[in-house]
Amino acid sequence: MNDQEIAQQLKKIKVSNQEQADVEVENPTSLTMIGKGRQGAVFQIDENTCAKVYGNPEDCEREHYALSLGQETGLFPRIYSKGQNYIVMEMVRGIDLREYLQSQPLTKELSLKLIEMLVTFQQIGFDRIDHHKRQIYLQQDGTLKVIDVGRTVWRDRTYPYPRKLLTSLGDEYKELFLSHVREMNPKLYAEWQHYMEMEESARHMFKTLFSKRLEDAEGIAIELSESLLTVDDQKKHYAKLEGLVRKVFKEEWIKVLVLQGRDPEKVKGKIDAFLEKQERKEWGEMGKKKRKLPDYVKELQKQSQQQWASKQSQQEASKQKPLIEDVMKNVHRLLNEGKKKKQKKSKS
């Protein structure tokens, strides 16, 4: 296939990202899928060429940028072409380190190649100087090739040592690799060891602090939630009370009109428009526009101000209950009348 035919085939393939899972693929073409991951799927074009199709074009741009940085190093597959959501590149053969180390030892020579790989990452400008062993391929001539490098660039925060590589090696090979590093470059080993100890200390500190917070959860909750309390603050309390009455009144009003056969969305729109129209009145020293309050809310506000002046919040707050009950009785009366009217219409 020529470049145009390849592009036409790749555009037919649909790749969809999934949450915490490999991508889903719809492939109506004759191209064979040879692998997939969290960001994309790989299709074989011929013996030496493959294409990676991405679910997110940004992931495509990101990996293309990372691969471009290393094109002169021999460590990465060659790029042949790029589309909006795909990259056509050299097929990487060989055996990945995960499979290789299941039957072969981690030699000092291989450890040196891994260090050289990390040095190359740093020299070409990668943000994350690290890589998982399953994405590192050992070639027949003994060289390394790496794939899936999109996450090595455009990173704000990374570990200052190759944590992913060390973790993926497993405990036994991790210690062996570190022993090789210590022997070949004691200064590099000391720096990595320092950061690993710092990480362990940070985790220990977090666990300690978190456990203390749990032990004193009640005290912390009381302290943090003080700002949420409003009943003892008269101004806040009556502002909240006023808002509550408004909310209930509006909801019940909507129910009445809906029972009369009105369209719910139109009812809400008209009520909102009515409230906006009524809610315009000069208020306060700043001359800001405030709402024109219904009579029942004015009465509530008036009594609230009286309570604030007399500093008898608890006694006066109890007097608000009859007022709210009267409002709700009227609302429910209207609601029942609406039901009765609707029933009469249905009978007739």
C-alpha positions as CSV (number, residue, x, y, z in Angstrom):
1,M,0.0,0.0,0.0
2,N,1.2,3.5,-0.7
3,D,0.9,6.4,1.8
4,Q,-2.5,7.5,0.5
5,E,-4.0,4.0,0.8
6,I,-2.6,3.6,4.3
7,A,-4.1,6.9,5.4
8,Q,-7.5,5.9,4.0
9,Q,-7.4,2.6,5.8
10,L,-6.3,4.1,9.1
11,K,-9.1,6.8,9.0
12,K,-11.7,4.0,8.9
13,I,-10.5,2.6,12.3
14,K,-12.3,3.9,15.4
15,V,-10.4,3.8,18.7
16,S,-12.2,4.8,21.9
17,N,-10.6,5.6,25.2
18,Q,-12.0,3.8,28.3
19,E,-11.7,4.7,31.9
20,Q,-9.0,2.7,33.6
21,A,-9.0,0.1,30.7
22,D,-7.5,-0.5,27.3
23,V,-9.1,1.2,24.3
24,E,-12.0,-0.2,22.4
25,V,-11.4,-0.8,18.7
26,E,-13.7,-0.9,15.7
27,N,-11.6,-2.2,12.7
28,P,-13.5,-2.6,9.4
29,T,-10.2,-2.8,7.5
30,S,-8.0,-5.7,6.5
31,L,-5.2,-4.4,8.8
32,T,-4.3,-6.8,11.6
33,M,-4.3,-5.4,15.2
34,I,-1.2,-6.6,17.0
35,G,-1.6,-4.9,20.3
36,K,-3.5,-2.2,22.2
37,G,-3.2,-0.2,25.4
38,R,-4.7,2.7,27.3
39,Q,-4.0,5.3,24.6
40,G,-4.2,3.4,21.3
41,A,-4.0,0.3,19.2
42,V,-1.2,-0.9,16.9
43,F,-1.8,-2.3,13.4
44,Q,0.6,-4.1,11.2
45,I,1.0,-2.6,7.7
46,D,3.7,-4.8,6.4
47,E,6.7,-6.7,7.7
48,N,8.7,-3.6,8.7
49,T,5.9,-1.1,9.3
50,C,3.1,-0.5,11.7
51,A,0.7,2.2,12.7
52,K,-0.6,3.3,16.1
53,V,-4.1,4.7,16.1
54,Y,-5.1,6.8,19.1
55,G,-8.4,7.5,20.8
56,N,-7.4,11.0,21.7
57,P,-5.6,13.2,19.1
58,E,-3.7,14.9,21.9
59,D,-2.1,11.6,22.9
60,C,-1.0,11.3,19.2
61,E,0.6,14.7,19.2
62,R,2.3,14.0,22.5
63,E,3.9,10.7,21.4
64,H,4.8,12.1,18.0
65,Y,6.7,14.9,19.8
66,A,8.5,12.4,22.1
67,L,9.5,10.2,19.2
68,S,10.7,13.1,17.2
69,L,13.1,14.2,20.0
70,G,14.8,10.8,19.8
71,Q,14.9,10.1,16.0
72,E,18.7,10.5,15.8
73,T,19.5,8.3,18.7
74,G,18.6,4.8,17.4
75,L,16.7,4.1,20.6
76,F,13.2,4.8,19.1
77,P,11.3,3.5,16.1
78,R,11.6,5.7,12.9
79,I,8.6,7.9,12.1
80,Y,7.3,7.6,8.5
81,S,4.1,9.7,8.5
82,K,1.5,11.2,10.8
83,G,-2.2,11.8,10.7
84,Q,-4.6,13.6,13.1
85,N,-4.9,10.5,15.3
86,Y,-2.3,8.0,14.0
87,I,1.5,7.6,13.5
88,V,3.0,5.3,10.9
89,M,6.4,4.1,12.2
90,E,9.0,1.4,12.1
91,M,8.0,-2.0,13.5
92,V,9.9,-2.8,16.7
93,R,10.9,-6.4,16.9
94,G,12.9,-8.3,19.5
95,I,11.9,-9.3,23.0
96,D,10.7,-7.0,25.7
97,L,12.6,-7.1,29.0
98,R,9.6,-8.5,30.9
99,E,9.7,-11.6,28.9
100,Y,13.4,-11.7,28.5
101,L,14.1,-11.6,32.3
102,Q,11.8,-14.5,32.9
103,S,14.4,-16.9,31.4
104,Q,17.6,-14.8,31.3
105,P,19.7,-13.1,33.9
106,L,20.1,-9.3,34.4
107,T,23.8,-8.9,33.5
108,K,26.0,-5.9,34.2
109,E,26.1,-5.3,30.5
110,L,22.3,-5.1,30.3
111,S,22.2,-2.8,33.3
112,L,24.7,-0.5,31.6
113,K,22.4,-0.3,28.5
114,L,19.5,0.6,30.8
115,I,21.6,3.4,32.4
116,E,22.5,4.6,28.9
117,M,18.8,4.6,27.9
118,L,18.0,6.8,30.9
119,V,20.9,9.1,30.0
120,T,19.5,9.4,26.4
121,F,16.1,10.3,27.8
122,Q,17.7,13.1,29.8
123,Q,19.8,14.4,26.9
124,I,17.0,14.6,24.4
125,G,14.7,16.5,26.8
126,F,12.3,14.0,28.2
127,D,10.6,15.1,31.4
128,R,10.3,11.6,32.9
129,I,13.6,9.9,33.0
130,D,12.1,6.4,33.5
131,H,10.4,3.6,31.6
132,H,8.6,0.3,32.3
133,K,10.5,-2.9,31.4
134,R,7.6,-4.2,29.2
135,Q,8.2,-1.1,26.9
136,I,11.9,-1.8,26.5
137,Y,12.8,-4.2,23.7
138,L,16.2,-6.0,23.4
139,Q,17.2,-6.4,19.7
140,Q,19.1,-9.2,18.2
141,D,22.3,-7.1,17.9
142,G,22.1,-6.3,21.7
143,T,20.8,-2.8,21.4
144,L,17.6,-1.5,23.0
145,K,14.5,0.0,21.4
146,V,11.7,1.6,23.4
147,I,8.0,2.1,22.6
148,D,5.0,4.0,24.2
149,V,6.9,7.1,25.1
150,G,4.0,9.6,25.1
151,R,4.0,9.9,28.9
152,T,7.6,10.9,29.1
153,V,7.0,14.5,27.9
154,W,4.7,17.3,28.8
155,R,4.9,16.4,32.5
156,D,5.0,18.8,35.4
157,R,5.7,16.3,38.2
158,T,7.9,13.2,37.9
159,Y,9.9,11.1,40.3
160,P,13.5,12.2,40.5
161,Y,14.7,8.6,40.1
162,P,13.6,5.7,37.7
163,R,10.9,4.5,40.0
164,K,8.8,2.8,37.3
165,L,11.8,0.9,35.9
166,L,12.9,-0.3,39.4
167,T,9.4,-1.3,40.5
168,S,8.8,-3.2,37.2
169,L,12.0,-5.2,37.6
170,G,10.7,-6.8,40.8
171,D,12.5,-7.0,44.2
172,E,15.2,-9.4,43.2
173,Y,16.2,-7.7,39.9
174,K,15.8,-4.3,41.4
175,E,18.4,-5.0,44.0
176,L,20.7,-6.6,41.4
177,F,20.3,-3.6,39.1
178,L,21.0,-1.2,42.0
179,S,24.1,-3.2,42.9
180,H,25.3,-2.8,39.3
181,V,24.7,0.9,39.4
182,R,26.5,1.2,42.8
183,E,29.5,-0.6,41.3
184,M,29.6,1.4,38.0
185,N,28.6,4.8,39.4
186,P,28.5,5.2,43.2
187,K,27.5,8.8,42.9
188,L,24.4,8.0,40.8
189,Y,23.5,5.2,43.2
190,A,23.8,7.5,46.2
191,E,21.5,10.0,44.6
192,W,18.8,7.4,43.7
193,Q,19.1,5.9,47.2
194,H,18.6,9.4,48.7
195,Y,15.4,10.0,46.8
196,M,14.1,6.5,47.6
197,E,14.7,7.2,51.3
198,M,13.0,10.5,51.0
199,E,10.0,8.9,49.4
200,E,9.7,6.3,52.2
201,S,10.0,9.1,54.8
202,A,7.2,11.1,53.0
203,R,4.9,8.0,53.0
204,H,5.6,7.4,56.7
205,M,4.9,11.0,57.5
206,F,1.6,10.9,55.6
207,K,0.5,7.8,57.4
208,T,1.3,9.3,60.8
209,L,-0.5,12.5,60.1
210,F,-3.5,10.8,58.6
211,S,-3.8,8.5,61.6
212,K,-3.7,11.4,64.0
213,R,-6.4,13.2,62.0
214,L,-8.6,10.1,62.3
215,E,-8.0,9.9,66.0
216,D,-9.0,13.5,66.5
217,A,-11.6,13.5,63.8
218,E,-14.4,14.8,66.0
219,G,-12.3,17.8,67.2
220,I,-11.1,18.6,63.7
221,A,-14.7,18.3,62.3
222,I,-16.0,20.7,64.9
223,E,-13.2,23.2,64.2
224,L,-13.5,23.1,60.4
225,S,-17.3,23.2,60.3
226,E,-17.7,26.3,62.5
227,S,-18.2,28.4,59.3
228,L,-21.1,26.1,58.2
229,L,-23.1,26.8,61.4
230,T,-25.8,29.6,61.0
231,V,-28.4,29.2,63.8
232,D,-26.4,31.1,66.4
233,D,-25.6,33.9,64.0
234,Q,-28.9,35.9,63.6
235,K,-28.0,37.5,60.3
236,K,-26.9,34.3,58.7
237,H,-29.8,32.3,60.2
238,Y,-32.5,34.6,58.9
239,A,-30.9,34.9,55.5
240,K,-30.9,31.1,55.3
241,L,-34.5,31.0,56.6
242,E,-35.6,33.5,54.1
243,G,-34.0,31.5,51.3
244,L,-35.6,28.3,52.6
245,V,-39.1,29.9,52.5
246,R,-38.5,31.3,49.0
247,K,-37.4,27.9,47.8
248,V,-40.3,26.0,49.3
249,F,-42.8,28.5,48.1
250,K,-41.5,28.4,44.5
251,E,-41.5,24.6,44.4
252,E,-45.1,24.4,45.7
253,W,-46.2,27.2,43.4
254,I,-44.8,25.2,40.4
255,K,-46.7,22.1,41.6
256,V,-50.0,24.0,41.7
257,L,-49.6,25.3,38.2
258,V,-48.5,21.9,36.8
259,L,-51.6,20.3,38.3
260,Q,-53.6,22.9,36.4
261,G,-52.2,21.4,33.2
262,R,-49.4,23.9,32.6
263,D,-46.2,23.0,30.9
264,P,-43.5,22.5,33.6
265,E,-40.7,24.2,31.7
266,K,-42.9,27.2,30.8
267,V,-44.1,27.4,34.3
268,K,-40.5,27.5,35.7
269,G,-39.6,30.1,33.1
270,K,-42.5,32.4,33.9
271,I,-41.9,32.1,37.6
272,D,-38.2,32.9,37.2
273,A,-39.1,35.9,35.0
274,F,-41.7,37.1,37.5
275,L,-39.3,36.9,40.4
276,E,-36.6,38.7,38.4
277,K,-39.1,41.4,37.6
278,Q,-40.2,41.8,41.2
279,E,-36.7,41.6,42.6
280,R,-35.6,45.1,41.9
281,K,-35.5,47.6,44.8
282,E,-32.8,49.9,46.1
283,W,-31.3,48.4,49.2
284,G,-28.3,49.3,51.3
285,E,-25.7,52.1,51.2
286,M,-24.1,50.8,48.1
287,G,-27.3,51.4,46.1
288,K,-27.3,47.8,44.8
289,K,-30.4,46.4,43.3
290,K,-32.2,44.0,45.6
291,R,-35.3,41.9,45.3
292,K,-38.8,43.2,45.8
293,L,-39.8,40.8,48.5
294,P,-43.3,39.2,48.8
295,D,-45.3,40.4,51.9
296,Y,-44.6,37.2,53.8
297,V,-40.9,37.6,53.4
298,K,-41.0,41.3,54.4
299,E,-42.8,40.3,57.5
300,L,-40.2,37.6,58.2
301,Q,-37.4,40.1,57.6
302,K,-39.1,42.7,59.9
303,Q,-39.3,40.2,62.7
304,S,-35.7,39.2,62.1
305,Q,-34.6,42.8,62.5
306,Q,-36.5,43.1,65.7
307,Q,-34.9,40.0,67.1
308,W,-31.5,41.3,66.2
309,A,-32.2,44.5,68.1
310,S,-33.5,42.8,71.1
311,K,-30.8,40.1,71.2
312,Q,-33.4,37.4,72.0
313,S,-32.8,35.1,69.1
314,Q,-34.0,31.9,70.6
315,Q,-37.3,33.3,71.9
316,E,-38.1,35.3,68.8
317,A,-37.1,32.5,66.4
318,S,-39.9,30.4,67.9
319,K,-42.3,33.1,66.8
320,Q,-41.3,32.5,63.1
321,K,-42.8,29.0,63.1
322,P,-46.5,30.1,63.0
323,L,-45.6,32.5,60.1
324,I,-43.9,29.8,58.1
325,E,-46.7,27.4,58.9
326,D,-49.3,29.9,57.7
327,V,-47.5,30.3,54.4
328,M,-47.2,26.6,53.9
329,K,-50.9,26.1,54.8
330,N,-51.9,28.6,52.1
331,V,-49.6,26.9,49.6
332,H,-51.1,23.5,50.3
333,R,-54.6,25.0,50.1
334,L,-53.8,26.2,46.7
335,L,-52.4,22.8,45.8
336,N,-55.6,21.1,46.9
337,E,-57.8,23.5,45.0
338,G,-55.8,22.8,41.9
339,K,-56.3,19.1,42.3
340,K,-60.0,19.5,42.8
341,K,-60.4,21.7,39.7
342,K,-58.5,19.2,37.7
343,Q,-60.7,16.3,38.9
344,K,-63.9,18.3,38.1
345,K,-62.5,18.9,34.5
346,S,-61.7,15.2,34.1
347,K,-65.3,14.2,35.3
348,S,-67.0,16.7,33.0
